[in-house]
Structures are given as structure tokens and as C-alpha cells.
Amino acid sequence: MANQTLKWLLVGPGDIARSRVAPALTSAERSELVAVCGSKRRTSAEELAAKHQVKLVYDDLDEALEKSGADAVYIATPHRLHVDMLKRSLAAGKHVFCEKPLGINAGECRDAVRAVRNAPDLKAGCSNYRLFTRQFRTLEKILQSGEAGELLGAWMQDEEPYYNPGNHPLLKSWGANPELSFGFYLINLSQKLFGDPEEVFCSASGFNCDNRSEYDLDDLQNIILRFPGGKQVTILLNFTARNVPVHHAYSFICSKGRIVFPACPPHYDEPIRLITSGRVLTLEDSVTGTDGKRPNWHLPMVQNFVDTVLNGGTPHCTVESAAMTAVITEAIERSAVSGRWETVPALL
């Protein structure tokens, strides 16, 4: 197994594929990008393939699955296409890794889980690169050491202009609502630390500050996740305006103090702080970009999946976990409408 190489088909030559995914697929150990599929975006697919010395370019996914010789498929297409492409890739006998969110509603994400469970010999995962940052790994080490005590809660802020390089319609039906797309990272990260919440509450508003014609998003959201034992996570999502400074920050509330991320990936990678009685400790070892350049946050995530396929094991962010994030998100959306706490149902 150690001498094998995982051959990849990359589907969707958009911004995330160009900036992070393709470089990660070509840089990871025992990983090779052998084909790019672009559907109607033939020029973009050809340009991306040429940049990475990839010879095979396809317009049709089924043809690419049949002829590319790839072992695994990386899906980096618009959200509404993810689940269908994941199911087709599994049916073709390919391992699959999908950009977040897994799908645009809980129903189709449950279908994805069933497809994965019906293909037990294949690996499937979903993207949450924030679980692979050194900040998060340092957090896990602090919690495991007991130095901060028991983890009791957290608050997380993600405030930035809405990232939409393809200038797509910003519509809920396209999966563009912030809690489904950007909020995925924070909800999924909360699951990793606390398990699945019992109840959720959300107050949401839509302002459309740019007066776009195709826009129906809730772009300012305050979300509370309540976990067994009274533990809580509060999430603020703010995507109201362009040309304003990005603000990503987290604070993890513990029985002996706080663990603070003053600025978080993808835009920042500052050292985190451990604040306990009479002491503020800055943890310099949490810094990733020591050469002054922004790291490729997808590289350790891709490496984890490659190692999982070739060596065995379970991806760090599974399709089941990502599907549960969709179930939680749907409960959040119900709360935004009802104005009440909403119970989070089981995955299946």
C-alpha cells in the first residue's frame, strides 16, 4: 500500500479549485491529479489542466468517470450539484471527496449517506479545512491536557463580504444562505468538539445592502446551539456589506479559563491565547505561515483523505458528519421562521 498513488479526477474548475484544491491534489504525497472535468466551462478546465500538466480534460462527468482512470473524485462544483455527482461517482466505483456544504438540504444529504453506506469499500469525505489548521489542533491538545478544564461552550464570529467570485445568484434555493455555506465550518466544528446539539435557536435578517436583483438571503444571523448538559455555542454570521474588514474570531469557554482565537483562517492565522486565573499565555506554536505566505489550507485535508484511502481508516470530516450539519442547519432555518427553539432530529 505504501507505494500506491491515488489518482484524482477534479470536477469543477472554479475559484476554489484553482486556488487551493488543484495545488493540494498535486502537492500531497502519493497523490496525482490525472483529469479535470469542467462541464460547460471548457476553457477554465483546459487552463487549469495546463497549469498542472494534466493531459485529460472532459466536459461530461460520466465520460470522465468511465475514461479518466481516476481512483477518486474531488467535487468542487456549485452546491446544488454535489449530491448527484457524489452518488454517480460512488456508483462508478470511485472514492469521493466533496467541497462543503455536502448538499443544499437535509433530504438530499441523507440520500448521500445512504449511497456511502451502500458502497462500504469506498471512502467518502466532505471538506472542513478548519479542522486541519494548527490553531484547531493546538486547541485539541489544550483540551486533552486538562489545563483549561472542561469545555463548556463557545462563541464564533464570521463576518466578511459575501464571497461570490462566480457572481452567482445569491438565493437560498441555490444553497447560498450563509448558515449553509460559511456557517457549515462553524456548525461542523462545534459538532467535532461538543457532539450533536439537542436544540437550536436562530434570529436572522436579510438586508441586501448591495440591492442585488437575485438575492433572498438572511445575511445577518445569530445562532445558538444547545448541547446535552447545558453546553452552548453561539455563532454570529454577518455578510451584509462589501468593502469592510474581515473579522473571524472564536472563544472557547472552559471551567478553568478561555481559549481565544483572535483571528482565524482562511484570512488570518494568528497565535491563539490561553487565558486562566492570573495568566495569559500566547501559544506561538499555533502559527502556520512562518514564511509570511498564506498556507494552502486544503493540503493537510487532502493528505488526510489520501492516507485514509491508501492506509485505511476514516476521513476526519465524514459524509455522515457533513450530512448531520445539514440536519442541524435545517433546524436553524426552522427556528429563524418560527422564532422558537427547534429540536434537532436524528440523521436517519
DRENNU-572803 format. One record per residue (C-alpha): residue number from 1; x, y, z. Coordinates in steps of 0.1 Angstrom, whole numbers. Example, Ala and Ser with C-alpha at 12.3 -4.5 7.8 and 13.67 -1.06 7.14 Angstrom:
<bamis>
1/123/-45/78
2/137/-11/71
</bamis>
This chain:
<bamis>
1/0/0/0
2/28/24/8
3/40/26/-28
4/5/33/-43
5/-6/66/-57
6/-42/79/-55
7/-52/93/-90
8/-77/121/-89
9/-104/135/-112
10/-112/171/-103
11/-147/182/-112
12/-154/219/-113
13/-125/243/-123
14/-138/273/-104
15/-120/296/-79
16/-116/272/-50
17/-103/245/-74
18/-77/269/-89
19/-66/285/-56
20/-65/255/-33
21/-78/222/-45
22/-57/215/-76
23/-25/227/-58
24/-33/204/-29
25/-41/174/-52
26/-7/178/-69
27/13/186/-38
28/1/159/-14
29/22/128/-10
30/11/97/-30
31/-15/119/-49
32/-18/126/-86
33/-42/148/-105
34/-49/130/-138
35/-80/147/-151
36/-102/178/-149
37/-139/179/-158
38/-155/213/-164
39/-189/207/-180
40/-197/239/-199
41/-166/256/-186
42/-142/240/-211
43/-118/269/-213
44/-114/271/-175
45/-109/233/-173
46/-83/234/-201
47/-64/263/-184
48/-64/246/-150
49/-53/213/-166
50/-25/230/-185
51/-12/248/-153
52/-8/215/-136
53/4/194/-166
54/-28/174/-167
55/-35/158/-201
56/-71/147/-197
57/-100/173/-199
58/-137/164/-200
59/-170/181/-205
60/-191/153/-192
61/-189/137/-157
62/-200/102/-168
63/-174/101/-196
64/-147/113/-172
65/-157/86/-147
66/-155/60/-173
67/-124/70/-192
68/-101/90/-169
69/-86/61/-150
70/-90/81/-117
71/-94/63/-84
72/-110/92/-66
73/-132/122/-75
74/-129/157/-59
75/-162/176/-64
76/-158/214/-64
77/-189/224/-83
78/-218/246/-72
79/-236/233/-41
80/-267/222/-58
81/-247/197/-79
82/-228/180/-51
83/-250/151/-40
84/-259/140/-75
85/-223/139/-86
86/-213/121/-53
87/-238/94/-60
88/-228/90/-96
89/-191/88/-86
90/-197/61/-60
91/-218/42/-85
92/-188/43/-108
93/-166/27/-81
94/-147/59/-72
95/-137/73/-38
96/-152/107/-33
97/-143/139/-16
98/-168/168/-18
99/-165/205/-11
100/-188/219/16
101/-217/221/21
102/-225/185/12
103/-259/195/-2
104/-285/222/0
105/-310/204/22
106/-311/176/47
107/-331/153/25
108/-305/150/-3
109/-277/148/23
110/-295/118/38
111/-295/103/3
112/-258/108/1
113/-253/90/34
114/-273/60/21
115/-252/59/-10
116/-220/59/10
117/-233/31/33
118/-242/11/2
119/-206/14/-10
120/-186/1/20
121/-154/-5/1
122/-152/32/-10
123/-141/62/11
124/-161/94/11
125/-155/127/29
126/-165/163/29
127/-144/195/32
128/-139/213/65
129/-103/225/62
130/-106/245/95
131/-104/212/114
132/-68/208/100
133/-54/242/109
134/-27/242/136
135/-49/265/156
136/-76/238/159
137/-50/211/166
138/-35/232/194
139/-70/237/208
140/-75/200/209
141/-41/195/227
142/-51/220/254
143/-84/204/260
144/-68/170/262
145/-42/182/287
146/-69/195/310
147/-51/228/315
148/-82/248/307
149/-106/224/324
150/-138/211/309
151/-151/226/276
152/-184/242/284
153/-193/264/254
154/-180/287/227
155/-188/318/206
156/-177/322/170
157/-178/351/146
158/-175/350/108
159/-180/385/94
160/-170/394/59
161/-182/405/24
162/-201/377/7
163/-175/356/-13
164/-190/350/-47
165/-163/351/-74
166/-186/334/-99
167/-213/361/-94
168/-240/335/-90
169/-275/344/-78
170/-274/348/-40
171/-305/327/-35
172/-315/301/-8
173/-326/277/-35
174/-290/277/-48
175/-276/269/-14
176/-262/303/-9
177/-276/312/25
178/-247/320/49
179/-255/294/75
180/-255/267/49
181/-223/277/32
182/-200/297/55
183/-217/286/87
184/-210/250/77
185/-175/253/90
186/-186/266/124
187/-215/242/129
188/-194/212/119
189/-165/223/141
190/-190/226/170
191/-201/190/163
192/-165/179/164
193/-160/194/199
194/-194/190/215
195/-213/163/196
196/-247/169/181
197/-269/197/196
198/-303/189/211
199/-319/222/202
200/-311/253/182
201/-323/289/180
202/-318/315/153
203/-327/351/148
204/-320/361/112
205/-324/392/90
206/-319/399/53
207/-308/434/42
208/-294/431/7
209/-272/462/12
210/-260/460/-25
211/-295/460/-38
212/-290/429/-60
213/-319/417/-80
214/-313/380/-74
215/-309/379/-36
216/-331/365/-9
217/-305/356/18
218/-306/360/56
219/-273/378/57
220/-272/387/95
221/-277/357/117
222/-274/350/154
223/-274/312/161
224/-274/293/194
225/-266/256/196
226/-276/239/228
227/-259/206/237
228/-266/179/264
229/-257/191/299
230/-264/228/291
231/-233/234/270
232/-239/261/243
233/-222/275/212
234/-232/310/199
235/-224/318/162
236/-226/352/146
237/-227/353/108
238/-226/388/91
239/-224/391/53
240/-243/424/49
241/-218/447/31
242/-189/448/7
243/-155/465/13
244/-155/461/50
245/-127/444/71
246/-130/406/75
247/-134/395/111
248/-130/358/121
249/-127/351/158
250/-135/323/183
251/-135/319/221
252/-138/286/238
253/-153/287/273
254/-138/263/298
255/-142/256/335
256/-107/270/343
257/-105/298/317
258/-108/306/280
259/-90/297/248
260/-92/326/223
261/-86/327/186
262/-83/364/179
263/-81/359/142
264/-88/327/123
265/-82/311/89
266/-87/314/60
267/-77/351/61
268/-56/350/93
269/-35/326/113
270/-25/344/144
271/-13/327/176
272/-41/317/200
273/-43/326/237
274/-49/305/268
275/-64/327/295
276/-66/313/330
277/-65/328/365
278/-37/353/367
279/-21/343/334
280/-25/350/296
281/-3/326/276
282/2/332/239
283/8/299/221
284/33/308/193
285/34/272/180
286/-1/277/166
287/12/299/137
288/13/282/103
289/25/308/79
290/60/313/92
291/73/324/58
292/48/352/56
293/27/335/29
294/-8/322/34
295/-7/284/36
296/-28/262/14
297/-54/252/40
298/-67/223/18
299/-33/205/17
300/-35/187/51
301/-71/179/45
302/-64/163/11
303/-34/144/26
304/-57/130/53
305/-81/117/27
306/-53/102/5
307/-38/85/36
308/-72/72/46
309/-78/56/12
310/-44/41/9
311/-38/31/45
312/-73/25/58
313/-93/44/84
314/-119/71/84
315/-117/107/70
316/-116/134/96
317/-147/150/82
318/-171/122/70
319/-201/124/48
320/-222/114/78
321/-208/143/98
322/-215/168/69
323/-250/154/65
324/-257/159/102
325/-245/195/97
326/-273/198/71
327/-298/184/95
328/-287/209/122
329/-288/238/96
330/-323/229/86
331/-334/231/123
332/-317/265/124
333/-337/277/94
334/-369/265/110
335/-361/284/141
336/-355/316/121
337/-390/313/108
338/-408/301/140
339/-390/323/164
340/-387/293/188
341/-362/268/199
342/-363/239/175
343/-354/203/182
344/-326/187/161
345/-338/153/147
346/-317/122/142
347/-297/119/110
348/-315/87/98
</bamis>
